[in-house]
Amino acid sequence: MPAPDTLGALFLQQCDQYAAKPAYLVPGKKEHRPVTYAEVRGLVLERAKALWALGARRGDRVVIVSENGVEWCLLDWACQTLGLVTVPIYP
């Protein structure tokens, strides 16, 4: 397997390598639910496809206005997979 040449490619490669392992825990009402790297990969690619459909292309800047959290990470990784530049704005 060739070495990844971008952070996005490295992230996706790691998601494939550790697909069945938990990437993080989502708080629930009674307990935390593990989310696997395979699930995270799917969530990131969904967001990347949405950004692509909106016309975002390599080198474009994408502003993320959000509190810190899982959604922020998913969107940031989606941007990385497309070669976009994230511009964080914290409320």
NUZA-700238 format. One record per residue: residue number from 1; residue in one letter; z, x, y of N, C-alpha, C in turn. Coordinates in pm, 1 decimal, decimal comma, m for minus. Atoms other than C-alpha are relative to their C-alpha. Example, Ala and Ser with C-alpha at 12.3 -4.5 7.8 and 13.67 -1.06 7.14 Angstrom:
BEGIN
<atom n="1" res="a" n_pz="0,0" n_px="89,0" n_py="m119,0" ca_pz="780,0" ca_px="1230,0" ca_py="m450,0" c_pz="0,0" c_px="90,0" c_py="120,0"/>
<atom n="2" res="s" n_pz="m6,0" n_px="m82,0" n_py="m119,0" ca_pz="714,0" ca_px="1367,0" ca_py="m106,0" c_pz="73,0" c_px="m77,0" c_py="109,0"/>
END
This chain:
BEGIN
<atom n="1" res="m" n_pz="0,0" n_px="85,2" n_py="m117,8" ca_pz="0,0" ca_px="0,0" ca_py="0,0" c_pz="0,0" c_px="89,6" c_py="123,9"/>
<atom n="2" res="p" n_pz="5,2" n_px="m84,5" n_py="m120,3" ca_pz="m97,3" ca_px="149,8" ca_py="337,9" c_pz="123,2" c_px="m22,1" c_py="88,2"/>
<atom n="3" res="a" n_pz="m114,0" n_px="9,0" n_py="m91,7" ca_pz="174,9" ca_px="223,4" ca_py="590,5" c_pz="m34,3" c_px="m95,2" c_py="114,2"/>
<atom n="4" res="p" n_pz="26,2" n_px="92,4" n_py="m111,7" ca_pz="208,1" ca_px="m51,5" ca_py="853,8" c_pz="m16,9" c_px="77,2" c_py="130,2"/>
<atom n="5" res="d" n_pz="27,2" n_px="m70,1" n_py="m125,6" ca_pz="75,0" ca_px="46,5" ca_py="1195,3" c_pz="55,9" c_px="m71,9" c_py="122,4"/>
<atom n="6" res="t" n_pz="m64,6" n_px="71,8" n_py="m110,7" ca_pz="260,9" ca_px="m211,1" ca_py="1407,6" c_pz="135,4" c_px="m51,9" c_py="m47,4"/>
<atom n="7" res="l" n_pz="m129,5" n_px="58,8" n_py="36,7" ca_pz="610,9" ca_px="m358,0" ca_py="1418,5" c_pz="m19,3" c_px="m130,7" c_py="m74,6"/>
<atom n="8" res="g" n_pz="27,3" n_px="126,4" n_py="67,4" ca_pz="467,5" ca_px="m694,2" ca_py="1319,9" c_pz="m41,2" c_px="20,2" c_py="m144,8"/>
<atom n="9" res="a" n_pz="44,2" n_px="m29,6" n_py="137,0" ca_pz="296,0" ca_px="m546,8" ca_py="1013,4" c_pz="116,7" c_px="50,7" c_py="m83,7"/>
<atom n="10" res="l" n_pz="m118,4" n_px="m49,4" n_py="71,1" ca_pz="616,6" ca_px="m364,0" ca_py="917,8" c_pz="92,5" c_px="m115,8" c_py="m35,9"/>
<atom n="11" res="f" n_pz="m85,4" n_px="115,8" n_py="24,2" ca_pz="814,7" ca_px="m687,0" ca_py="951,2" c_pz="m53,6" c_px="m83,1" c_py="m116,8"/>
<atom n="12" res="l" n_pz="58,5" n_px="80,4" n_py="106,8" ca_pz="573,2" ca_px="m880,8" ca_py="728,7" c_pz="6,9" c_px="71,5" c_py="m134,3"/>
<atom n="13" res="q" n_pz="m11,0" n_px="m78,3" n_py="123,7" ca_pz="572,1" ca_px="m600,0" ca_py="472,0" c_pz="142,5" c_px="m8,1" c_py="m56,4"/>
<atom n="14" res="q" n_pz="m139,2" n_px="8,7" n_py="44,4" ca_pz="952,2" ca_px="m606,3" ca_py="457,6" c_pz="32,9" c_px="m139,9" c_py="m50,9"/>
<atom n="15" res="c" n_pz="m20,4" n_px="137,7" n_py="47,8" ca_pz="949,4" ca_px="m985,7" ca_py="422,9" c_pz="m56,3" c_px="m16,2" c_py="m140,8"/>
<atom n="16" res="d" n_pz="58,2" n_px="5,8" n_py="134,6" ca_pz="720,3" ca_px="m946,8" ca_py="121,1" c_pz="86,7" c_px="76,0" c_py="m100,4"/>
<atom n="17" res="q" n_pz="m78,1" n_px="m84,4" n_py="90,4" ca_pz="933,0" ca_px="m669,4" ca_py="m29,3" c_pz="133,1" c_px="m64,3" c_py="m37,6"/>
<atom n="18" res="y" n_pz="m131,9" n_px="58,1" n_py="23,2" ca_pz="1261,5" ca_px="m860,4" ca_py="4,4" c_pz="m4,3" c_px="m153,0" c_py="m1,8"/>
<atom n="19" res="a" n_pz="27,3" n_px="143,7" n_py="m10,4" ca_pz="1118,2" ca_px="m1213,4" ca_py="m27,9" c_pz="113,6" c_px="m90,1" c_py="m47,9"/>
<atom n="20" res="a" n_pz="m102,1" n_px="88,5" n_py="57,8" ca_pz="1397,0" ca_px="m1359,8" ca_py="m244,1" c_pz="139,2" c_px="21,9" c_py="58,8"/>
<atom n="21" res="k" n_pz="m132,3" n_px="m31,0" n_py="m56,4" ca_pz="1685,1" ca_px="m1201,4" ca_py="m53,5" c_pz="25,5" c_px="m80,1" c_py="127,8"/>
<atom n="22" res="p" n_pz="m30,2" n_px="72,6" n_py="m124,2" ca_pz="1866,6" ca_px="m1384,4" ca_py="225,9" c_pz="m19,4" c_px="88,6" c_py="122,6"/>
<atom n="23" res="a" n_pz="21,4" n_px="m72,3" n_py="m124,9" ca_pz="1759,1" ca_px="m1278,4" ca_py="572,9" c_pz="112,4" c_px="m30,3" c_py="98,6"/>
<atom n="24" res="y" n_pz="m111,4" n_px="38,9" n_py="m86,4" ca_pz="2026,7" ca_px="m1473,5" ca_py="759,7" c_pz="57,7" c_px="m131,9" c_py="m50,2"/>
<atom n="25" res="l" n_pz="m66,1" n_px="125,2" n_py="35,3" ca_pz="2260,7" ca_px="m1769,6" ca_py="733,4" c_pz="m9,0" c_px="m96,7" c_py="116,5"/>
<atom n="26" res="v" n_pz="7,3" n_px="104,9" n_py="m102,1" ca_pz="2207,7" ca_px="m2094,3" ca_py="922,4" c_pz="127,0" c_px="m82,9" c_py="m10,9"/>
<atom n="27" res="p" n_pz="m122,1" n_px="80,3" n_py="5,3" ca_pz="2532,2" ca_px="m2268,8" ca_py="1015,5" c_pz="m31,4" c_px="m146,5" c_py="m28,7"/>
<atom n="28" res="g" n_pz="13,9" n_px="141,1" n_py="31,8" ca_pz="2567,7" ca_px="m2615,6" ca_py="869,5" c_pz="130,1" c_px="m72,2" c_py="28,3"/>
<atom n="29" res="k" n_pz="m120,5" n_px="78,0" n_py="m24,7" ca_pz="2821,6" ca_px="m2895,1" ca_py="894,6" c_pz="114,2" c_px="42,2" c_py="m91,7"/>
<atom n="30" res="k" n_pz="m104,4" n_px="m36,0" n_py="95,9" ca_pz="3008,2" ca_px="m2788,6" ca_py="580,4" c_pz="m4,8" c_px="147,0" c_py="m39,6"/>
<atom n="31" res="e" n_pz="13,1" n_px="m140,4" n_py="40,0" ca_pz="2870,5" ca_px="m2445,8" ca_py="493,7" c_pz="m128,0" c_px="58,9" c_py="58,4"/>
<atom n="32" res="h" n_pz="119,3" n_px="m68,8" n_py="m49,5" ca_pz="2611,6" ca_px="m2186,7" ca_py="591,6" c_pz="m106,5" c_px="m0,2" c_py="m109,8"/>
<atom n="33" res="r" n_pz="110,3" n_px="m0,1" n_py="95,4" ca_pz="2268,4" ca_px="m2205,4" ca_py="428,6" c_pz="m78,6" c_px="130,0" c_py="13,7"/>
<atom n="34" res="p" n_pz="80,4" n_px="m122,5" n_py="m8,3" ca_pz="2090,5" ca_px="m1881,2" ca_py="339,6" c_pz="m147,8" c_px="m31,5" c_py="18,8"/>
<atom n="35" res="v" n_pz="144,1" n_px="9,7" n_py="m20,9" ca_pz="1732,9" ca_px="m1841,6" ca_py="459,8" c_pz="m60,1" c_px="130,7" c_py="m50,0"/>
<atom n="36" res="t" n_pz="56,2" n_px="m120,6" n_py="60,3" ca_pz="1523,5" ca_px="m1600,2" ca_py="255,5" c_pz="m104,8" c_px="64,2" c_py="90,9"/>
<atom n="37" res="y" n_pz="105,3" n_px="m68,4" n_py="m74,7" ca_pz="1281,4" ca_px="m1342,6" ca_py="390,0" c_pz="m134,3" c_px="m69,7" c_py="m17,3"/>
<atom n="38" res="a" n_pz="125,1" n_px="74,5" n_py="20,5" ca_pz="998,4" ca_px="m1546,7" ca_py="234,8" c_pz="m6,5" c_px="m119,4" c_py="94,7"/>
<atom n="39" res="e" n_pz="m3,7" n_px="112,5" n_py="m93,0" ca_pz="1107,0" ca_px="m1849,8" ca_py="439,4" c_pz="m20,0" c_px="46,6" c_py="143,5"/>
<atom n="40" res="v" n_pz="13,2" n_px="m54,8" n_py="m135,1" ca_pz="1138,9" ca_px="m1638,5" ca_py="754,3" c_pz="m145,7" c_px="37,5" c_py="26,5"/>
<atom n="41" res="r" n_pz="141,1" n_px="m37,9" n_py="m14,1" ca_pz="788,5" ca_px="m1500,1" ca_py="696,6" c_pz="m84,3" c_px="m123,6" c_py="31,1"/>
<atom n="42" res="g" n_pz="73,8" n_px="123,3" n_py="m23,4" ca_pz="652,7" ca_px="m1855,5" ca_py="677,8" c_pz="24,5" c_px="m57,1" c_py="138,4"/>
<atom n="43" res="l" n_pz="m34,0" n_px="50,8" n_py="m132,9" ca_pz="836,5" ca_px="m1962,0" ca_py="993,3" c_pz="m64,1" c_px="83,4" c_py="110,4"/>
<atom n="44" res="v" n_pz="61,3" n_px="m89,9" n_py="m98,5" ca_pz="711,6" ca_px="m1657,6" ca_py="1183,8" c_pz="m150,6" c_px="m22,9" c_py="5,9"/>
<atom n="45" res="l" n_pz="145,4" n_px="19,8" n_py="0,8" ca_pz="351,8" ca_px="m1711,5" ca_py="1073,5" c_pz="m39,2" c_px="m135,9" c_py="57,3"/>
<atom n="46" res="e" n_pz="26,3" n_px="130,4" n_py="m64,0" ca_pz="369,6" ca_px="m2081,3" ca_py="1175,3" c_pz="m3,5" c_px="15,2" c_py="151,7"/>
<atom n="47" res="r" n_pz="m6,6" n_px="m20,0" n_py="m144,2" ca_pz="468,6" ca_px="m1973,9" ca_py="1524,7" c_pz="m115,9" c_px="86,2" c_py="49,9"/>
<atom n="48" res="a" n_pz="112,8" n_px="m85,4" n_py="m37,6" ca_pz="202,9" ca_px="m1702,2" ca_py="1533,2" c_pz="m129,3" c_px="m81,6" c_py="4,8"/>
<atom n="49" res="k" n_pz="120,2" n_px="85,7" n_py="0,9" ca_pz="m64,7" ca_px="m1957,7" ca_py="1440,1" c_pz="m1,6" c_px="m92,1" c_py="121,3"/>
<atom n="50" res="a" n_pz="m7,7" n_px="88,1" n_py="m118,0" ca_pz="57,5" ca_px="m2189,6" ca_py="1716,7" c_pz="m33,9" c_px="77,8" c_py="126,8"/>
<atom n="51" res="l" n_pz="31,6" n_px="m82,8" n_py="m116,9" ca_pz="44,0" ca_px="m1908,1" ca_py="1972,7" c_pz="m149,6" c_px="31,1" c_py="5,2"/>
<atom n="52" res="w" n_pz="143,5" n_px="m29,4" n_py="8,3" ca_pz="m305,8" ca_px="m1815,9" ca_py="1854,2" c_pz="m81,2" c_px="m122,2" c_py="43,0"/>
<atom n="53" res="a" n_pz="70,6" n_px="124,0" n_py="m34,6" ca_pz="m416,6" ca_px="m2179,6" ca_py="1883,6" c_pz="7,0" c_px="m29,0" c_py="149,7"/>
<atom n="54" res="l" n_pz="m14,1" n_px="18,0" n_py="m145,2" ca_pz="m288,7" ca_px="m2181,3" ca_py="2242,0" c_pz="m80,1" c_px="103,3" c_py="79,5"/>
<atom n="55" res="g" n_pz="84,0" n_px="m98,8" n_py="m67,2" ca_pz="m514,1" ca_px="m1884,4" ca_py="2318,3" c_pz="64,0" c_px="135,2" c_py="23,6"/>
<atom n="56" res="a" n_pz="m66,7" n_px="m129,6" n_py="m17,5" ca_pz="m263,5" ca_px="m1596,7" ca_py="2306,1" c_pz="m73,3" c_px="105,9" c_py="m82,8"/>
<atom n="57" res="r" n_pz="71,8" n_px="m108,5" n_py="67,4" ca_pz="m439,6" ca_px="m1269,7" ca_py="2220,0" c_pz="69,6" c_px="132,9" c_py="26,1"/>
<atom n="58" res="r" n_pz="m61,8" n_px="m133,1" n_py="m7,2" ca_pz="m338,7" ca_px="m906,0" ca_py="2167,0" c_pz="6,7" c_px="49,5" c_py="144,4"/>
<atom n="59" res="g" n_pz="m21,1" n_px="m52,5" n_py="m134,1" ca_pz="m191,1" ca_px="m758,6" ca_py="2484,9" c_pz="46,7" c_px="m103,0" c_py="101,1"/>
<atom n="60" res="d" n_pz="m48,4" n_px="104,2" n_py="m91,6" ca_pz="m111,7" ca_px="m1094,1" ca_py="2645,0" c_pz="151,8" c_px="2,8" c_py="6,7"/>
<atom n="61" res="r" n_pz="m145,0" n_px="8,9" n_py="m17,4" ca_pz="237,5" ca_px="m1147,5" ca_py="2781,5" c_pz="44,6" c_px="m143,0" c_py="m28,9"/>
<atom n="62" res="v" n_pz="m57,7" n_px="129,9" n_py="32,4" ca_pz="450,6" ca_px="m1431,2" ca_py="2648,6" c_pz="143,9" c_px="m0,6" c_py="48,8"/>
<atom n="63" res="v" n_pz="m135,4" n_px="12,1" n_py="m51,9" ca_pz="762,2" ca_px="m1538,9" ca_py="2834,5" c_pz="81,8" c_px="m84,7" c_py="m96,8"/>
<atom n="64" res="i" n_pz="m93,6" n_px="76,3" n_py="82,6" ca_pz="1053,6" ca_px="m1648,4" ca_py="2617,1" c_pz="121,7" c_px="m29,2" c_py="85,9"/>
<atom n="65" res="v" n_pz="m117,6" n_px="43,0" n_py="m75,1" ca_pz="1315,7" ca_px="m1848,9" ca_py="2805,6" c_pz="89,2" c_px="m71,3" c_py="m99,6"/>
<atom n="66" res="s" n_pz="m85,7" n_px="57,1" n_py="103,7" ca_pz="1602,3" ca_px="m1913,3" ca_py="2567,6" c_pz="132,8" c_px="73,8" c_py="m4,7"/>
<atom n="67" res="e" n_pz="m124,1" n_px="m68,0" n_py="36,6" ca_pz="1955,2" ca_px="m1838,6" ca_py="2465,7" c_pz="m31,9" c_px="89,3" c_py="m119,8"/>
<atom n="68" res="n" n_pz="16,3" n_px="m80,1" n_py="120,3" ca_pz="1991,5" ca_px="m1571,9" ca_py="2198,1" c_pz="18,1" c_px="m89,5" c_py="m121,5"/>
<atom n="69" res="g" n_pz="m13,9" n_px="77,9" n_py="121,8" ca_pz="1947,8" ca_px="m1714,8" ca_py="1851,4" c_pz="m116,0" c_px="23,8" c_py="m94,7"/>
<atom n="70" res="v" n_pz="101,2" n_px="m16,6" n_py="103,5" ca_pz="1733,6" ca_px="m1745,7" ca_py="1543,4" c_pz="m139,2" c_px="m33,7" c_py="52,1"/>
<atom n="71" res="e" n_pz="131,9" n_px="37,9" n_py="m51,9" ca_pz="1449,7" ca_px="m1925,9" ca_py="1722,7" c_pz="m60,8" c_px="110,8" c_py="85,8"/>
<atom n="72" res="w" n_pz="47,1" n_px="m111,3" n_py="m83,2" ca_pz="1426,6" ca_px="m1639,6" ca_py="1970,7" c_pz="m61,2" c_px="108,3" c_py="m89,1"/>
<atom n="73" res="c" n_pz="46,4" n_px="m105,5" n_py="91,4" ca_pz="1391,9" ca_px="m1390,5" ca_py="1685,8" c_pz="m131,1" c_px="m38,7" c_py="m67,1"/>
<atom n="74" res="l" n_pz="122,4" n_px="44,8" n_py="66,4" ca_pz="1129,0" ca_px="m1598,3" ca_py="1505,8" c_pz="m119,5" c_px="8,0" c_py="95,2"/>
<atom n="75" res="l" n_pz="109,6" n_px="m3,6" n_py="m97,3" ca_pz="918,4" ca_px="m1630,9" ca_py="1820,6" c_pz="m35,2" c_px="143,9" c_py="38,2"/>
<atom n="76" res="d" n_pz="25,9" n_px="m139,4" n_py="m33,5" ca_pz="958,0" ca_px="m1262,9" ca_py="1907,3" c_pz="m79,1" c_px="68,3" c_py="m112,1"/>
<atom n="77" res="w" n_pz="74,9" n_px="m59,4" n_py="111,2" ca_pz="842,0" ca_px="m1159,3" ca_py="1558,4" c_pz="m140,7" c_px="m56,6" c_py="m8,0"/>
<atom n="78" res="a" n_pz="134,4" n_px="58,4" n_py="m2,4" ca_pz="550,7" ca_px="m1402,4" ca_py="1585,1" c_pz="m85,9" c_px="72,9" c_py="103,5"/>
<atom n="79" res="c" n_pz="71,9" n_px="m74,4" n_py="m104,1" ca_pz="451,1" ca_px="m1228,1" ca_py="1907,6" c_pz="m35,8" c_px="140,2" c_py="m49,0"/>
<atom n="80" res="q" n_pz="25,2" n_px="m135,1" n_py="51,6" ca_pz="483,6" ca_px="m887,4" ca_py="1740,0" c_pz="m115,3" c_px="1,5" c_py="m100,1"/>
<atom n="81" res="t" n_pz="107,0" n_px="2,7" n_py="100,5" ca_pz="253,8" ca_px="m992,0" ca_py="1455,2" c_pz="m137,5" c_px="m15,0" c_py="64,2"/>
<atom n="82" res="l" n_pz="126,9" n_px="17,0" n_py="m70,1" ca_pz="m16,0" ca_px="m1084,0" ca_py="1708,5" c_pz="m27,5" c_px="110,2" c_py="102,5"/>
<atom n="83" res="g" n_pz="17,6" n_px="m105,8" n_py="m99,9" ca_pz="33,1" ca_px="m776,9" ca_py="1928,2" c_pz="22,3" c_px="m47,2" c_py="141,6"/>
<atom n="84" res="l" n_pz="m30,9" n_px="51,6" n_py="m132,5" ca_pz="167,0" ca_px="m980,4" ca_py="2217,6" c_pz="119,6" c_px="73,4" c_py="58,6"/>
<atom n="85" res="v" n_pz="m112,6" n_px="m63,0" n_py="m70,2" ca_pz="413,2" ca_px="m850,4" ca_py="2475,7" c_pz="97,3" c_px="m111,5" c_py="38,7"/>
<atom n="86" res="t" n_pz="m97,3" n_px="102,2" n_py="m36,3" ca_pz="731,3" ca_px="m1054,9" ca_py="2503,1" c_pz="70,9" c_px="38,3" c_py="129,1"/>
<atom n="87" res="v" n_pz="m72,3" n_px="m15,7" n_py="m125,6" ca_pz="895,4" ca_px="m1101,5" ca_py="2841,3" c_pz="122,0" c_px="m90,7" c_py="m9,7"/>
<atom n="88" res="p" n_pz="m120,2" n_px="84,0" n_py="16,1" ca_pz="1253,9" ca_px="m1217,4" ca_py="2787,0" c_pz="59,3" c_px="m42,1" c_py="132,6"/>
<atom n="89" res="i" n_pz="m72,3" n_px="52,3" n_py="m116,0" ca_pz="1419,7" ca_px="m1439,6" ca_py="3043,4" c_pz="117,9" c_px="m77,5" c_py="m54,8"/>
<atom n="90" res="y" n_pz="m121,2" n_px="65,2" n_py="47,1" ca_pz="1776,9" ca_px="m1538,1" ca_py="2977,1" c_pz="47,1" c_px="m100,7" c_py="103,2"/>
<atom n="91" res="p" n_pz="m44,8" n_px="101,8" n_py="m94,8" ca_pz="1904,2" ca_px="m1863,7" ca_py="3130,5" c_pz="134,6" c_px="34,3" c_py="61,7"/>
END
